[in-house]
Amino acid sequence: MSLSPKEATNGPLTEMADVVGIAEVRQQGCIHPEHALAVRRHLLSADSARSTADLFAVLADPTRLQVLYALLQASTGELCVHDLAAGMGRDDTTISHQLRVLRNQRIVAMRKEGRVVYYRLVDKHIRQLLNVGLSHAQEPALTGVQSETEALA
C-alpha cells in the first residue's frame, strides 16, 4: 500500500522526523524549533544557490550593468558591439569581453550579420531582474523603526 503525497508529508513518518528534528535544533540553541524545521524543509539546494550566486556575481560589475541597461533601453532590442562601445565611451575589446562573460552566463544572446555581432537580453526574466534591481537601488535608504516596519509590510 503506497501513501498519497499528502499522507507521506503529513503522516507518522513526518511527525517522527519532526520530533527528531526538533531535538536536533534545540541542541543547537534554536529559539523557535518550528521555524528551524521549516528552514530545513525549504532549504535551497547547493546547486541552485551556487548558480544564483554566480548570476548575481556577474551582475555585480558596474560596466556589465551599464551594458545591460543599454540593451534594456535599446529601441530595436539589440545593439552591436561597436555601437555599445561608442555609446559608452569604451573600446570594442572591453565591451566584447564583458558581453562574452554575460553570454557565458546566459544573460545575453548574440546573432551575427556578416562581420557585425548584435547582442540582446535573453528573455523577460533578465529584463525583470534588471528593472527590479534598478528600482530597488533608487529607493531611499530606510532608517531605524521605519525600516523594520516597512520590512514587515
HELIX and SHEET records of a PDB file:
HELIX    1   1 PRO A    5  ASN A   10  1                                   6    
HELIX    2   2 PRO A   12  GLN A   27  1                                  16    
HELIX    3   3 PRO A   33  ARG A   41  1                                   9    
HELIX    4   4 ALA A   46  LEU A   59  1                                  14    
HELIX    5   5 PRO A   62  GLN A   73  1                                  12    
HELIX    6   6 VAL A   81  MET A   88  1                                   8    
HELIX    7   7 ASP A   92  ASN A  104  1                                  13    
HELIX    8   8 LYS A  124  GLN A  138  1                                  15    
HELIX    9   9 GLY A  144  LEU A  152  1                                   9    
SHEET    1   A 3 LEU A  79  CYS A  80  0                                        
SHEET    2   A 3 VAL A 116  LEU A 121 -1                                        
SHEET    3   A 3 VAL A 108  GLU A 113 -1                                        
END                                                                             
